[in-house]
């Protein structure tokens, strides 16, 4: 990762910050984006002692013009871009029959459309430069298992998974661009757990269903993302690494 430049969307907290921290510790230049400038600056300060450099860019993944500006700023600061992690997300628990059209559109727009906006824009840069690149998209196990209360998010994440595999074939053949996914289960200290696991009873039920006997750790997500972006993973393309302690294989839903 040394001297590579990686863009991480949703990089001011949770899994995004954990991944950015790992990349920075490994010597990468990291561009973290998010809608809250203050949180971005706090995250940057927390990484200040690490070996890599950090650039913060306030950005809404739903707005292509802001995505374009982020790419330009990343290139101005570091010369080129080597990897992209699409981590920005939105989610909340709601029964399908009660989900508003605004709620549906908001999650689809952030997760699916936002991932596409960033993916296409960065890939166009690589294609123009005749340069290979690597993309990691964050999905969820319920993209293929389904789960009650998250029809909007499950639909969006399933779309991202299909997008990733399709682009892995198309862009892998033509341009040497790799696209992979990580599907986390319950991970400590993340917005996903805080929003989706609503009470102690649910917490105990989810924990009991995980064969590993615990929730995931943020640094574990960072390690897997760093691996997928590294030269050690050059032959991995179109895959999805599941990090849920075996929960989905145990016949249990994420929530």
Secondary structure by P-SEA (a helix, b strand, c coil): cccbbbbbcccccaaaaaaaaaaaaaccbbbbbcccaaaaaaaaaaaccccbbbbbbbcccccaaaaaaaaaaaaaacccccccccccbbbbbbccccccaaaaaaaaaacaaaaaaaaaaaaaaaaaacccbbbbbbbcccccccccccaaaaaaaaaaaaaaaaaaaaaaacccbbbbbbbbccccccaaaaaccccaaaaaaaaaaccccbbbbaaaaaaaaaaaacccccccccbbbbccccccccccccc
